[in-house]
Amino acid sequence: MKKTVVIVAGGIGSRMNRDIPKQFLLLAGKPMLMHSMQAFFQTFPEILIFVVLPEDQFPIWEGLCRQFSCTIPHTLVAGGPTRFHSVKNALETIPEDGLTAIHDGVRPMVTMTLIRHTFATARLNGNSVPVLPVNDSIRQIFAGSNRSVDRSGFVVIQTPQVFDSKVLKRAYTQPYSDYFTDDASVVEASGEQIFLVEGDKNNIKITHPRDLILAEALFTDNVV
């Protein structure tokens, strides 16, 4: 079965307080986006890799690939005004058959185990979305008030999210909605049931400076 991954890396790094886009920041000696690519390539060497970046960042990325001798085969795709549009742009170029993963380029700690698990589950069920339990107490805010909510009924979503390619491409023909916060929400809105699998607590998304410090510590401790 043909395997594809779309790695979405359209961030500008505003919350990282850096001039360089966060996907290009160094982690364990190389740009974190390369870690994400390498994880999928090492898991499935035959996988088709599409990297979505703002078009004006293409030259930066190509320079980094030369600097760090990155030879992993991949195709660059120009991003859109939102994550939804960025993924949609990439889906226009991928094969119809097989399975397609969508992964955040700034989740560089993704493991081969999680990648294999999500693809295997998607092959059985048509899709696979990794999640973690909510450990903190949560409250719902509404109409100027708030109330306690049972956290056992909620989970935290991660990537990679893996889908039947044909179903995913069809789901992305829908008009854009603010409700679409990830790919699972897009596919669900098209009428598909979403299947959840256990995520990985170390599969963190690098959003704030402290996240990068934690990721460096995990690499140093050989956790991944």
MARBA-3410 file (N, C-alpha, C, O; in Angstrom, 1 decimal):
224
0.8,-1.2,0.0,0.0,0.0,0.0,0.9,1.2,0.0,1.8,1.4,0.8 ~ 0.6,2.2,-0.9,1.4,3.4,-1.0,1.2,4.3,0.2,0.1,4.5,0.7 ~ 2.4,4.8,0.7,2.4,5.6,1.9,2.9,7.0,1.5,3.8,7.2,0.8 ~ 2.2,8.0,2.1,2.6,9.4,1.8,2.5,10.2,3.2,1.7,9.8,4.0 ~ 3.4,11.2,3.3,3.3,12.0,4.5,3.4,13.5,4.0,4.2,13.8,3.2
2.5,14.3,4.5,2.5,15.7,4.3,3.0,16.4,5.6,2.3,16.3,6.6 ~ 4.1,17.0,5.6,4.7,17.7,6.8,4.4,19.1,6.7,5.0,19.8,5.8 ~ 3.5,19.7,7.5,3.1,21.0,7.5,4.0,21.9,8.4,4.1,21.7,9.6 ~ 4.7,22.9,7.8,5.7,23.7,8.5,5.5,25.1,8.0,6.4,25.7,7.4 ~ 4.4,25.7,8.4,4.2,27.1,7.9,4.3,28.2,9.0,3.9,29.3,8.7
4.9,27.8,10.1,5.0,28.8,11.2,6.0,29.9,10.9,7.0,29.7,10.1 ~ 5.8,31.0,11.6,6.8,32.1,11.5,7.6,32.3,12.8,8.5,33.1,12.9 ~ 7.2,31.5,13.9,8.0,31.6,15.1,7.8,32.8,16.0,8.6,33.1,16.8 ~ 6.6,33.4,15.9,6.4,34.6,16.7,6.4,34.3,18.2,6.9,35.1,19.0 ~ 5.9,33.2,18.6,5.9,32.8,20.1,7.2,32.3,20.5,7.4,32.1,21.7
8.1,32.0,19.6,9.4,31.6,20.0,10.4,32.7,20.3,11.5,32.6,20.8 ~ 9.9,34.0,19.9,10.7,35.2,20.1,12.1,35.0,19.4,13.1,35.5,19.8 ~ 12.0,34.5,18.2,13.2,34.3,17.3,12.9,35.0,16.0,11.7,35.1,15.5 ~ 13.9,35.4,15.3,13.8,35.9,13.9,13.6,34.9,12.9,13.0,35.1,11.8 ~ 14.1,33.7,13.2,14.1,32.6,12.2,12.8,31.8,12.4,12.4,31.6,13.6
12.1,31.3,11.4,10.9,30.5,11.6,11.2,29.2,12.4,12.3,28.7,12.3 ~ 10.3,28.9,13.3,10.6,27.9,14.3,11.0,26.5,13.7,11.8,25.8,14.3 ~ 10.4,26.2,12.5,10.8,24.9,11.9,12.2,24.8,11.5,12.7,23.7,11.2 ~ 12.9,25.9,11.4,14.3,25.9,11.0,15.2,26.0,12.2,16.5,26.0,12.0 ~ 14.7,26.2,13.4,15.6,26.3,14.6,16.3,25.0,14.8,15.8,23.9,14.5
17.5,25.0,15.3,18.3,23.8,15.5,17.9,23.1,16.7,17.6,23.7,17.8 ~ 17.8,21.8,16.6,17.5,20.9,17.7,18.5,19.7,17.5,18.5,19.1,16.5 ~ 19.3,19.5,18.6,20.3,18.4,18.5,21.2,18.5,17.3,21.5,17.5,16.6 ~ 21.5,19.8,16.9,22.5,20.0,15.9,22.0,20.1,14.4,22.8,20.3,13.5 ~ 20.6,20.1,14.2,20.1,20.3,12.9,18.7,20.8,13.0,18.0,20.7,14.0
18.2,21.4,11.9,16.8,22.0,11.9,15.8,21.0,12.3,15.8,19.9,11.8 ~ 14.9,21.4,13.2,13.9,20.4,13.7,13.0,19.8,12.6,12.6,18.7,12.8 ~ 12.8,20.5,11.5,12.0,20.0,10.4,12.7,18.7,9.9,12.0,17.8,9.4 ~ 14.0,18.7,9.9,14.7,17.6,9.4,14.5,16.3,10.2,14.5,15.2,9.7 ~ 14.4,16.6,11.5,14.1,15.4,12.4,12.8,14.8,12.1,12.6,13.6,12.0
11.8,15.6,11.8,10.4,15.1,11.4,10.5,14.3,10.1,10.0,13.2,10.1 ~ 11.2,14.8,9.1,11.4,14.1,7.9,12.1,12.8,8.1,11.7,11.8,7.5 ~ 13.2,12.9,8.8,14.0,11.7,9.0,13.2,10.5,9.7,13.4,9.4,9.4 ~ 12.4,10.9,10.6,11.6,9.9,11.3,10.7,9.1,10.4,10.7,7.8,10.5 ~ 10.1,9.7,9.5,9.2,9.0,8.5,10.1,8.3,7.5,9.7,7.1,7.1
11.1,8.9,7.0,12.0,8.2,6.0,12.7,7.0,6.6,12.8,5.9,5.9 ~ 13.1,7.0,7.9,13.7,5.8,8.5,12.7,4.7,8.7,13.0,3.6,8.7 ~ 11.4,5.1,9.0,10.4,4.2,9.3,9.9,3.5,8.0,9.8,2.2,7.9 ~ 9.7,4.3,6.9,9.3,3.7,5.6,10.1,4.4,4.5,9.7,5.5,4.0 ~ 11.3,3.8,4.2,12.1,4.5,3.2,11.4,4.7,1.8,11.9,5.6,1.1
10.4,4.0,1.6,9.7,4.2,0.3,8.6,5.3,0.3,8.0,5.6,-0.7 ~ 8.4,5.9,1.5,7.3,6.9,1.7,7.5,8.1,0.8,8.7,8.6,0.7 ~ 6.5,8.7,0.3,6.5,9.9,-0.4,6.4,11.1,0.6,5.4,11.1,1.3 ~ 7.3,12.0,0.6,7.3,13.1,1.6,7.1,14.4,0.9,7.8,14.8,-0.1 ~ 6.0,15.1,1.4,5.7,16.5,0.9,5.9,17.4,2.0,5.3,17.2,3.1
6.7,18.5,1.9,6.9,19.5,2.9,6.2,20.8,2.5,6.5,21.3,1.4 ~ 5.3,21.3,3.3,4.6,22.5,3.1,5.2,23.6,3.8,5.3,23.6,5.0 ~ 5.7,24.6,3.0,6.3,25.8,3.6,5.8,27.1,2.9,5.3,27.0,1.7 ~ 5.8,28.2,3.5,5.5,29.5,2.8,6.5,29.6,1.6,7.7,29.3,1.8 ~ 6.0,30.0,0.4,6.9,29.9,-0.7,8.1,30.8,-0.6,9.2,30.4,-1.2
8.1,31.9,0.2,9.2,32.7,0.3,10.3,32.1,1.2,11.4,32.6,1.3 ~ 9.9,30.9,1.9,10.9,30.2,2.7,11.6,29.1,1.9,12.5,28.5,2.5 ~ 11.2,28.8,0.7,11.8,27.8,-0.1,13.4,27.9,-0.2,14.1,27.0,0.1 ~ 13.9,29.1,-0.5,15.3,29.3,-0.6,16.1,29.0,0.7,17.2,28.5,0.7 ~ 15.4,29.4,1.8,16.0,29.2,3.1,16.2,27.7,3.4,17.2,27.2,3.8
15.1,27.0,3.1,15.1,25.6,3.3,16.1,24.8,2.4,16.8,24.0,2.9 ~ 16.1,25.2,1.2,17.1,24.6,0.2,18.5,24.8,0.7,19.4,24.0,0.5 ~ 18.8,26.0,1.2,20.1,26.3,1.7,20.5,25.5,2.9,21.6,25.0,3.1 ~ 19.5,25.3,3.8,19.7,24.4,5.0,19.9,23.0,4.6,20.8,22.3,5.2 ~ 19.2,22.5,3.6,19.5,21.1,3.1,20.9,21.0,2.6,21.5,19.9,2.8
21.4,22.0,1.9,22.8,21.9,1.4,23.7,22.0,2.6,24.7,21.2,2.7 ~ 23.5,22.9,3.6,24.4,23.1,4.7,24.5,21.8,5.6,25.5,21.5,6.1 ~ 23.3,21.1,5.8,23.3,20.0,6.7,23.3,18.7,5.9,23.0,17.6,6.4 ~ 23.6,18.7,4.6,23.7,17.5,3.8,22.4,16.6,3.9,22.5,15.4,4.0 ~ 21.3,17.3,3.8,20.0,16.5,3.9,19.7,16.0,2.5,19.4,16.8,1.6
19.7,14.7,2.3,19.4,14.1,1.0,18.1,13.3,1.0,17.9,12.5,0.0 ~ 17.3,13.4,2.0,16.0,12.7,2.0,15.1,13.2,0.9,14.9,14.4,0.8 ~ 14.7,12.4,0.0,13.8,12.8,-1.1,12.5,13.4,-0.6,11.8,12.8,0.2 ~ 12.2,14.6,-1.1,10.9,15.2,-0.7,10.6,16.3,-1.7,11.4,16.7,-2.5 ~ 9.3,16.7,-1.7,8.7,17.7,-2.6,8.2,18.9,-1.8,7.5,18.7,-0.8
8.6,20.1,-2.2,8.1,21.3,-1.5,6.8,21.7,-2.1,6.6,21.6,-3.3 ~ 5.9,22.1,-1.2,4.6,22.6,-1.6,4.4,24.0,-1.0,4.7,24.2,0.2 ~ 3.9,24.9,-1.7,3.6,26.3,-1.2,2.4,26.2,-0.2,1.4,25.7,-0.6 ~ 2.6,26.8,0.9,1.5,26.9,1.9,0.4,27.9,1.5,0.6,28.7,0.6 ~ -0.7,27.9,2.2,-1.8,28.8,2.0,-2.0,29.7,3.2,-1.2,29.7,4.1
-3.1,30.5,3.2,-3.3,31.4,4.3,-3.7,30.8,5.6,-3.5,31.4,6.7 ~ -4.1,29.5,5.6,-4.4,28.8,6.9,-3.8,27.4,6.7,-3.4,27.0,5.7 ~ -3.8,26.7,7.9,-3.3,25.3,7.8,-4.2,24.5,6.9,-3.7,23.6,6.1 ~ -5.5,24.7,6.9,-6.4,24.0,6.0,-6.0,24.1,4.6,-5.9,23.2,3.8 ~ -5.8,25.4,4.2,-5.4,25.6,2.8,-4.0,25.1,2.4,-3.8,24.7,1.3
-3.1,25.1,3.4,-1.8,24.5,3.2,-1.9,23.0,2.9,-1.3,22.5,2.0 ~ -2.7,22.3,3.8,-2.8,20.9,3.6,-3.5,20.6,2.2,-3.2,19.7,1.5 ~ -4.6,21.4,1.9,-5.3,21.2,0.7,-4.4,21.4,-0.5,-4.5,20.6,-1.5 ~ -3.5,22.3,-0.5,-2.5,22.5,-1.6,-1.7,21.3,-1.8,-1.4,20.8,-2.9 ~ -1.2,20.7,-0.7,-0.4,19.5,-0.8,-1.2,18.3,-1.3,-0.7,17.5,-2.1
-2.5,18.2,-0.9,-3.3,17.0,-1.3,-3.6,17.0,-2.8,-3.9,16.0,-3.3 ~ -3.5,18.2,-3.4,-3.7,18.2,-4.9,-2.6,17.5,-5.6,-2.7,17.2,-6.8 ~ -1.5,17.3,-5.0,-0.3,16.7,-5.6,-0.1,15.2,-5.2,0.8,14.6,-5.8 ~ -0.8,14.7,-4.3,-0.5,13.3,-3.8,-1.3,12.3,-4.5,-2.3,12.6,-5.1 ~ -0.8,11.0,-4.5,-1.6,9.9,-5.1,-2.9,9.7,-4.4,-3.1,10.0,-3.2
-3.9,9.2,-5.2,-5.2,8.9,-4.7,-5.3,7.7,-3.8,-6.1,7.6,-2.8 ~ -4.5,6.7,-4.1,-4.5,5.4,-3.4,-3.6,5.4,-2.2,-2.7,6.2,-2.1 ~ -3.8,4.5,-1.3,-2.9,4.3,-0.2,-3.3,5.1,1.0,-4.5,5.5,1.2 ~ -2.3,5.4,1.9,-2.6,6.1,3.2,-1.7,7.4,3.2,-0.6,7.4,2.7 ~ -2.3,8.4,3.7,-1.6,9.7,3.9,-1.6,10.1,5.3,-2.6,10.2,5.9
-0.4,10.5,5.8,-0.2,11.0,7.1,-0.1,12.5,7.0,0.6,13.0,6.1 ~ -0.6,13.3,7.9,-0.4,14.7,8.1,0.3,14.9,9.4,-0.2,14.5,10.4 ~ 1.4,15.6,9.3,2.3,15.7,10.5,2.7,17.2,10.7,3.1,17.8,9.7 ~ 2.8,17.6,11.9,3.3,19.0,12.2,4.8,19.0,12.1,5.5,18.1,12.7 ~ 5.3,19.9,11.3,6.8,19.9,11.1,7.5,20.2,12.4,8.7,20.0,12.5
6.8,20.8,13.4,7.5,21.2,14.6,7.1,20.2,15.7,7.1,20.5,16.9 ~ 6.8,18.9,15.3,6.8,17.8,16.3,8.0,16.9,15.9,7.8,15.8,15.4 ~ 9.2,17.3,16.2,10.4,16.6,15.8,10.7,15.3,16.6,11.6,14.6,16.2 ~ 9.9,15.1,17.7,10.2,14.0,18.6,9.4,12.8,18.2,9.4,11.8,18.9 ~ 8.7,12.8,17.1,7.9,11.7,16.7,8.7,10.4,16.5,9.8,10.5,15.9
8.3,9.3,17.0,9.0,8.1,17.0,8.6,7.1,15.8,7.5,7.2,15.3 ~ 9.5,6.2,15.5,9.1,5.2,14.5,8.0,4.3,15.0,7.2,3.9,14.2 ~ 8.0,4.1,16.3,6.9,3.3,16.9,5.5,3.9,16.7,4.6,3.2,16.2 ~ 5.4,5.2,16.9,4.1,5.9,16.8,3.8,5.9,15.3,2.6,5.8,14.9 ~ 4.7,6.2,14.4,4.4,6.2,13.0,3.9,4.9,12.5,2.9,4.8,11.8
4.6,3.8,12.9,4.1,2.5,12.5,2.7,2.2,13.0,1.9,1.7,12.3 ~ 2.5,2.6,14.3,1.2,2.3,14.9,0.1,3.0,14.2,-1.0,2.5,14.0 ~ 0.3,4.3,13.9,-0.8,5.1,13.3,-1.1,4.6,11.9,-2.3,4.5,11.5 ~ -0.1,4.2,11.1,-0.3,3.7,9.8,-1.0,2.3,9.9,-1.9,2.0,9.1 ~ -0.6,1.5,10.8,-1.2,0.1,10.9,-2.7,0.2,11.3,-3.5,-0.5,10.7
-3.0,1.1,12.2,-4.4,1.3,12.6,-5.2,1.9,11.5,-6.4,1.5,11.3 ~ -4.7,2.9,10.7,-5.4,3.5,9.6,-5.6,2.5,8.5,-6.6,2.5,7.8 ~ -4.7,1.5,8.3,-4.9,0.5,7.3,-6.1,-0.4,7.7,-6.8,-0.9,6.8 ~ -6.3,-0.6,9.0,-7.5,-1.4,9.4,-8.8,-0.6,9.4,-9.8,-1.2,9.0 ~ -8.7,0.6,9.9,-10.0,1.4,10.2,-10.2,2.5,9.2,-11.3,3.1,9.2
-9.3,2.9,8.4,-9.5,4.0,7.5,-8.9,5.3,7.9,-8.6,6.2,7.1 ~ -8.6,5.4,9.2,-7.9,6.6,9.8,-7.4,6.2,11.1,-7.7,5.2,11.7 ~ -6.5,7.1,11.6,-5.9,6.9,12.9,-5.4,8.2,13.5,-4.6,8.9,12.8 ~ -5.8,8.6,14.7,-5.4,9.9,15.3,-4.9,9.6,16.7,-5.6,9.1,17.5 ~ -3.6,10.0,16.9,-3.0,9.8,18.3,-3.5,10.8,19.3,-3.6,12.0,19.0
-3.7,10.3,20.5,-4.2,11.2,21.5,-3.6,10.9,22.9,-3.0,9.8,23.1 ~ -3.6,11.9,23.8,-3.2,11.7,25.1,-4.3,12.1,26.1,-5.1,13.0,25.8 ~ -4.3,11.5,27.3,-5.3,11.9,28.3,-5.0,13.3,28.8,-3.9,13.8,28.8 ~ -6.1,14.0,29.2,-5.9,15.3,29.9,-5.6,15.1,31.3,-6.4,14.5,32.1 ~ -4.4,15.6,31.8,-4.0,15.3,33.2,-4.4,16.5,34.1,-4.5,16.2,35.3
-4.5,17.7,33.6,-4.9,18.8,34.4,-6.4,19.0,34.5,-7.1,18.5,33.7 ~ -6.8,19.6,35.6,-8.2,19.9,35.8,-8.6,21.0,34.7,-7.7,21.9,34.4 ~ -9.8,20.9,34.2,-10.2,21.9,33.2,-11.5,22.5,33.5,-12.3,21.9,34.2 ~ -11.7,23.7,33.0,-13.0,24.4,33.2,-13.5,25.0,31.9,-12.7,25.3,31.0 ~ -14.8,25.0,31.7,-15.4,25.6,30.5,-15.9,27.0,30.8,-16.5,27.3,31.8
-15.5,27.9,29.9,-15.9,29.3,30.1,-17.0,29.6,29.1,-16.9,29.3,27.9 ~ -18.0,30.2,29.6,-19.2,30.6,28.7,-20.0,31.7,29.3,-20.2,31.8,30.5 ~ -20.4,32.6,28.4,-21.3,33.7,28.8,-20.9,34.5,30.1,-21.7,34.8,30.9 ~ -19.5,34.7,30.2,-19.0,35.4,31.3,-18.9,34.6,32.6,-18.6,35.2,33.7 ~ -19.2,33.3,32.5,-19.1,32.5,33.7,-18.2,31.3,33.4,-17.6,31.2,32.3
-18.1,30.3,34.3,-17.3,29.1,34.0,-17.7,28.0,34.9,-18.4,28.2,36.0 ~ -17.4,26.8,34.5,-17.8,25.6,35.3,-16.7,24.5,35.2,-16.1,24.4,34.1 ~ -16.7,23.7,36.2,-15.8,22.5,36.1,-16.3,21.5,35.1,-17.5,21.3,35.0 ~ -15.3,20.9,34.4,-15.7,19.8,33.4,-14.9,18.6,33.7,-13.8,18.6,34.1 ~ -15.6,17.4,33.5,-15.0,16.1,33.8,-13.9,15.9,32.7,-14.2,15.7,31.5
-12.7,15.9,33.1,-11.6,15.8,32.1,-11.5,14.4,31.5,-10.9,14.2,30.5 ~ -12.1,13.4,32.1,-12.0,12.0,31.6,-12.7,11.9,30.2,-12.5,11.0,29.5 ~ -13.6,12.9,29.9,-14.2,12.9,28.6,-13.5,13.6,27.5,-14.0,13.9,26.4 ~ -12.3,14.0,27.8,-11.5,14.8,26.8,-10.1,14.2,26.6,-9.6,13.5,27.5 ~ -9.6,14.4,25.4,-8.2,14.0,25.1,-7.5,15.1,24.4,-8.1,16.0,23.8
-6.2,15.1,24.4,-5.3,16.0,23.6,-4.9,15.4,22.3,-4.4,14.2,22.3 ~ -5.0,16.1,21.2,-4.7,15.6,19.9,-3.3,15.8,19.5,-2.7,16.8,19.8 ~ -2.7,14.8,18.9,-1.3,14.9,18.3,-1.4,14.6,16.8,-2.4,14.3,16.2 ~ -0.2,14.7,16.2,0.0,14.1,14.9,1.2,13.2,15.0,2.0,13.3,15.9 ~ 1.4,12.2,14.0,0.7,12.2,12.7,-0.7,11.6,12.8,-1.0,10.7,13.5
-1.6,12.3,12.0,-2.9,11.7,11.8,-2.9,11.1,10.4,-2.5,11.7,9.4 ~ -3.3,9.8,10.3,-3.2,9.1,9.1,-4.6,8.7,8.6,-5.5,8.3,9.3 ~ -4.8,8.9,7.2,-6.1,8.7,6.6,-6.0,7.9,5.3,-4.9,8.0,4.6 ~ -7.0,7.2,4.9,-7.1,6.7,3.6,-7.0,8.0,2.6,-7.8,8.9,2.8 ~ -6.1,7.9,1.7,-5.8,9.1,0.9,-7.1,9.6,0.1,-7.3,10.8,0.0
-7.8,8.7,-0.4,-9.0,9.1,-1.2,-10.0,9.8,-0.3,-10.6,10.8,-0.7 ~ -10.2,9.3,0.9,-11.2,9.9,1.8,-10.7,11.3,2.2,-11.5,12.2,2.3 ~ -9.4,11.4,2.5,-8.8,12.6,2.9,-8.9,13.7,1.8,-9.3,14.8,2.1 ~ -8.6,13.3,0.6,-8.7,14.3,-0.5,-10.2,14.7,-0.7,-10.4,15.9,-1.0 ~ -11.1,13.8,-0.6,-12.5,14.2,-0.7,-13.0,15.1,0.4,-13.7,16.1,0.2
-12.5,14.9,1.6,-12.9,15.7,2.8,-12.4,17.1,2.6,-13.1,18.1,3.0 ~ -11.3,17.3,1.9,-10.7,18.6,1.7,-11.3,19.4,0.6,-10.8,20.5,0.2 ~ -12.4,18.8,-0.1,-13.1,19.6,-1.1,-14.2,20.4,-0.4,-14.9,21.2,-1.0 ~ -14.4,20.2,0.9,-15.4,21.0,1.7,-14.9,22.5,1.8,-13.7,22.8,1.7 ~ -15.9,23.4,1.9,-15.5,24.8,2.1,-14.8,24.9,3.5,-15.1,24.2,4.4
-13.9,25.9,3.6,-13.2,26.1,4.8,-14.1,26.5,6.0,-15.1,27.2,5.7 ~ -13.9,26.1,7.2,-14.6,26.4,8.4,-13.7,26.7,9.5,-12.6,26.0,9.6 ~ -14.0,27.7,10.4,-13.1,28.0,11.5,-13.1,26.8,12.5,-12.2,26.7,13.3 ~ -14.1,25.8,12.3,-14.1,24.6,13.1,-13.0,23.7,12.8,-12.6,22.8,13.7 ~ -12.4,23.8,11.6,-11.4,22.9,11.2,-10.0,23.2,11.9,-9.3,24.0,11.4
-9.8,22.6,13.0,-8.5,22.9,13.8,-7.5,21.9,13.5,-6.3,22.1,13.8 ~ -7.9,20.7,12.9,-6.9,19.7,12.5,-7.5,18.9,11.4,-8.6,19.2,11.0 ~ -6.8,17.9,10.9,-7.3,17.1,9.8,-8.4,16.2,10.2,-9.3,15.9,9.4 ~ -8.4,15.7,11.5,-9.5,14.9,11.9,-10.8,15.6,11.9,-11.8,15.0,11.6 ~ -10.8,16.9,12.3,-12.0,17.7,12.3,-12.6,17.8,10.8,-13.8,17.9,10.6
-11.7,17.9,9.9,-12.1,18.1,8.5,-12.7,16.8,8.0,-13.8,16.8,7.4 ~ -12.0,15.6,8.3,-12.5,14.3,7.8,-13.8,14.0,8.5,-14.8,13.5,7.9 ~ -13.9,14.3,9.8,-15.1,14.1,10.6,-16.3,14.8,10.0,-17.4,14.3,9.9 ~ -16.1,16.1,9.6,-17.2,16.9,9.0,-17.7,16.3,7.7,-18.8,16.7,7.3 ~ -16.9,15.5,7.1,-17.3,14.9,5.8,-18.1,13.6,6.0,-18.6,13.0,5.1
-18.3,13.3,7.3,-19.2,12.1,7.6,-18.5,10.9,8.1,-19.1,9.8,8.3 ~ -17.1,11.0,8.2,-16.4,9.8,8.6,-16.2,9.7,10.1,-16.1,10.7,10.8 ~ -16.2,8.5,10.7,-15.9,8.2,12.1,-14.4,8.3,12.3,-13.6,7.8,11.4 ~ -13.9,8.9,13.4,-12.5,9.1,13.7,-12.1,8.0,14.7,-12.8,7.8,15.7 ~ -11.0,7.3,14.4,-10.5,6.3,15.3,-9.2,6.8,16.1,-8.3,7.3,15.4
-9.2,6.7,17.4,-8.2,7.2,18.2,-7.2,6.1,18.6,-7.6,4.9,18.8 ~ -5.9,6.4,18.7,-4.9,5.5,19.2,-4.1,6.3,20.3,-4.1,7.5,20.3 ~ -3.4,5.5,21.1,-2.6,6.1,22.1,-1.4,6.9,21.5,-0.7,6.4,20.7 ~ -1.2,8.1,22.0,-0.1,9.0,21.5,1.1,8.7,22.3,1.2,7.7,23.1 ~ 2.0,9.7,22.2,3.3,9.6,22.9,3.6,10.9,23.6,3.6,12.0,23.0
3.8,10.8,24.9,4.0,12.1,25.7,5.2,12.9,25.3,5.2,14.1,25.6 ~ 6.2,12.2,24.7,7.4,12.9,24.3,7.2,13.5,22.9,8.1,14.2,22.4 ~ 6.1,13.3,22.2,5.8,13.8,20.9,5.3,15.2,21.0,4.2,15.5,20.6 ~ 6.1,16.1,21.6,5.7,17.5,21.9,5.7,18.4,20.6,6.5,18.1,19.7 ~ 4.9,19.4,20.7,4.9,20.4,19.6,5.7,21.6,20.1,5.4,22.1,21.2
6.7,22.0,19.3,7.5,23.1,19.7,6.8,24.4,19.4,6.8,24.8,18.2 ~ 6.4,25.1,20.4,5.6,26.3,20.2,6.3,27.5,21.0,6.4,28.6,20.5 ~ 6.7,27.2,22.2,7.4,28.2,23.0,8.8,27.9,23.3,9.2,26.7,23.1 ~ 9.6,28.8,23.7,11.1,28.6,24.0,11.3,27.4,24.9,12.2,26.6,24.7 ~ 10.4,27.3,25.9,10.6,26.2,26.9,10.4,24.8,26.3,11.0,23.8,26.7
9.6,24.7,25.2,9.4,23.5,24.5,10.7,23.0,23.8,11.1,21.8,23.8 ~ 11.5,24.0,23.3,12.8,23.6,22.7,13.8,23.2,23.7,14.6,22.3,23.4 ~ 13.7,23.8,24.9,14.6,23.4,26.0,14.3,21.9,26.4,15.2,21.1,26.6 ~ 13.0,21.6,26.5,12.6,20.3,26.9,13.0,19.3,25.8,13.5,18.2,26.1 ~ 12.8,19.6,24.5,13.2,18.7,23.5,14.7,18.4,23.5,15.1,17.3,23.3
15.5,19.4,23.7,16.9,19.2,23.8,17.3,18.3,24.9,18.1,17.4,24.8 ~ 16.6,18.4,26.0,16.8,17.6,27.2,16.5,16.1,26.9,17.2,15.2,27.3 ~ 15.4,15.9,26.1,15.0,14.6,25.8,16.0,13.9,24.9,16.3,12.7,25.0 ~ 16.5,14.7,23.9,17.5,14.1,23.0,18.8,13.8,23.8,19.4,12.8,23.6 ~ 19.2,14.7,24.7,20.4,14.5,25.5,20.3,13.2,26.4,21.3,12.5,26.6
19.1,13.0,26.9,18.9,11.8,27.7,18.6,10.6,26.9,18.3,9.5,27.5 ~ 18.7,10.7,25.6,18.4,9.5,24.7,17.1,8.9,24.9,16.9,7.7,24.8 ~ 16.1,9.8,25.2,14.7,9.3,25.3,14.1,8.9,24.0,13.3,7.9,24.0 ~ 14.5,9.5,22.9,14.0,9.2,21.6,15.1,8.6,20.8,14.9,8.3,19.6
END
